[in-house]
Amino acid sequence: MEKILEYIESNQERFLEELKTFLRFPSVSAQPAHKQDMINCAQWLVGHLAGIGLETKLIEGDGHPIVRARVKGTSARRLIIYGHYDVQPEDPLDQWLSPPFEPEIRNGKLYARGATDDKGQVFAHIKAIEAVLQTGQPLGGEVLFLIEGEEECGGTVLADYIKYEKANLSKDALGVIVSDCEMLDENTPAITYALRGMVALEIGLKGPNRDLHSGTFGGAVGNPAIGLTSMISGCIQPNGEITIPGFYDDVSPLEDWEKENFTKLPSEDEQLKTDLEVKSLLGPSEMTSLEKTWARPTFEVNGIFGGYQGQGSKTIIPSSAGAKITMRLVPNQDPAKIAQVVKAHLQRICPDFVEMTITDVFSTQPVLFDIKSPLIRSACEALGEGFGQETAYIRCGGSIPVVNTFSQELEKPVLLMGFGLTSDGAHSPNECFSVATFQRAIKASAALLGKIP
Amino acid sequence: MEKILEYIESNQERFLEELKTFLRFPSVSAQPAHKQDMINCAQWLVGHLAGIGLETKLIEGDGHPIVRARVKGTSARRLIIYGHYDVQPEDPLDQWLSPPFEPEIRNGKLYARGATDDKGQVFAHIKAIEAVLQTGQPLGGEVLFLIEGEEECGGTVLADYIKYEKANLSKDALGVIVSDCEMLDENTPAITYALRGMVALEIGLKGPNRDLHSGTFGGAVGNPAIGLTSMISGCIQPNGEITIPGFYDDVSPLEDWEKENFTKLPSEDEQLKTDLEVKSLLGPSEMTSLEKTWARPTFEVNGIFGGYQGQGSKTIIPSSAGAKITMRLVPNQDPAKIAQVVKAHLQRICPDFVEMTITDVFSTQPVLFDIKSPLIRSACEALGEGFGQETAYIRCGGSIPVVNTFSQELEKPVLLMGFGLTSDGAHSPNECFSVATFQRAIKASAALLGKIP
């Protein structure tokens, strides 16, 4: 292990330069215009992994390709490491202090779209395996990377692949490592044992067959944008309480150890208000933000649109309006059931002057893992070694659909060891990743690779 | 009057050719590229009016010039005729069946941008004065044309001129004729005796200082798009009922003759549903659409925006959201008072997790003219003579800012006698003007000129 740590430390500068190269690809999976950038990024990754000594393959399906890379170990046992090379769209571009695809280090942080989500995190594992291989250390079992390009756009190529290769992948597998989540704070590593699920829908309301003069028609013809606001108000109160009948029915109550754990974890509510420049937070004051974001379901409007958005005024009744909606679900809520409950409610409250379409965008189950599993225990130790701090057990408010796929298809434990922070600004302008965390994460990953039985 | 009618009939072909020449100028006031076309069009008009025998002047200010032309009568009394020579942009060009600035007659209609709005309508008055002058008929008073070039771009040159020349213009004035509106149907002339006013506002809600990951923050941080929907729902019900306290306080009830008049006018509700492809109309079923659009105030969302609007999904809590709002006001509602009432209500219902800004965009007073005024009575008779049909009294749901300017500055009646139809497609591709209406309008205008006391 000493040789490995030395290797990691002496190659830190090069590792950072390589990560910058990885970040320069504008691999925005949701936007068709970036299709070639996606291919370029995947091919670069294949070349990089092959250079380290892994057997690589680009798996192409109908969507963006999967990068598969493996190296055999002394036993047949297999550790799967998951990551994604695709990133969120970069807008609003004018809020970035440095261009999103021109990585820049400022105050110990590397700024770029994808820095923390997920290029920086998955690259730490890549550099860990490089350190193990290049220092000639034995690997206890096979290490298999599956790095997809559809995490941010809800594609199914990886899920299809996992289902197709299910028998081969699960045979002898110890479990799956997913590093696409967070630490407790900048110094404290964490294992995430629960994720929220999600249901994403798009609502479209069609009114008159064209935009109408609001003087000539106003009062006689219903306005789809007003219809939309009334429908959304019929789903959620401004205080965050969801008013869709049956929505909260299956929410699991917290276990006692979790309640205790939540109260021990530091409350960041005041800091959050300051950081985000908001006067007040949402929801019941007796719950901390951790409990609200980890253990309570939500209903969010991610985007709303309709009518004229240019400068000045345009006196129209818009022909249509729409909203992108995501609901975060907590353990024991079933996305299919929630989608049904929500759609039935929307149908019920839809004004009769519009025609509604509801598009299913995607959905994913909430998950909850047993913190007593052997893989989670090994990881807890390895993180402690890499970071020099005791590991915390946390939940995560986000959803990682692939975790469900791995968990359901392979029936093996999934280990969520994240290296990100909320303040890294995933999905936001000025996304970043700590340079120090990058190095510690490489060390922690290398320590975990050393523990493959 | 017989000689005049004969003159109008025998010169019909030439009148149409001249109107075509007027329509060939691409006098698009909103587009700087057409600045020279605007000047060319105004100069042509000056030349044309001088040729008929009027004393003309091009009034130039910071914007597009005003064409002023007058001819004295036997008395000092003055009738002002308003019009505009500027037109809307022609786009979408690919939807025109014949080029917008190459006038073409098909099935009794003259197709060109500006045909009905407003070149055809104002040119009817010009040909009427020509007929009176060329046939040597006496004019009871002065006729003064004010034909502006900024109606479609919201310029202030004419309003500035009216304010500046207020004393001279109002002295001895009988009133102002505005023909930039509609008839009841293709055969029935109409006098528009009321217009709705307007208050236009823009609401902006600012939440967190950046777009946030809806998994990490959802449940703890308020969503401005949800705040906005709750606020709009707090202003208006989906059935169109405005729930802002005090909003309806000053709405004048309809007079008995109007109620009776509204029920006599043909209801177009079924046709409207078919044309617009909507299943149902808005508002109380006991009111016709005419009453709803003419005599009831509205609250419209002209545009709503916030968060992600691109393809697919982006799981964020948007940093901000906004809406463009216009309210149409009816006689006796005061825009300043309504703006105040609405803003106070918005402040009251604004969730505390967002900061709101309200921008005043513009406002205009509703107007209501006494149909018993001598000018309106004379016009009613003249229209009947020109069209061979009884004149209808109608309101209009829209606003014509210049009508307010004339009415407030000169304190004289404004006569709204329109020759257009909704189906003429003002502001739309394939704008047209009926050739038969053009001739009847010239006759009606000539008849009105003969009635100047």
Interface residues (C-beta under 8 A of the other chain):
Chain A: A30 Q31 P32 Q88 P89 D91 P92 Q95 C153 G154 E182 R196 M198 A200 E202 G207 P208 N209 R210 L212 H213 S214 G215 T216 F217 G218 G219 A220 V221 G222 N223 A225 I226 G227 L228 T229 S230 I232 S233 I236 Q237 P238 N239 G240 D269 L272 L276 E277 V278 K279 S280 L281 L282 G283 S289 K292 T293 R296 P297 T298 F299 E300 V301 N302 G303 I304 F305 G306 G307 Y308 Q309 G312 S313 K314 T315 I316 I317 P318 A321 A323 K324 T326 R328 P351 D352 F353 V354 E355 V361 F362 C396 G397 G398 S399 T422 G425 A426 H427 S428 P429 N430
Chain B: R196 M198 A200 E202 G207 P208 N209 R210 D211 L212 H213 S214 G215 T216 F217 G218 G219 A220 V221 G222 N223 A225 I226 G227 L228 T229 S230 I232 S233 I236 Q237 P238 N239 G240 D269 L272 L276 E277 V278 K279 S280 L281 L282 G283 S289 K292 T293 R296 P297 T298 F299 E300 V301 N302 G303 I304 F305 G306 G307 Y308 Q309 G310 Q311 G312 S313 K314 T315 I316 I317 P318 A321 A323 K324 T326 R328 P351 D352 F353 V354 E355 V361 F362 C396 G397 G398 S399 T422 H427
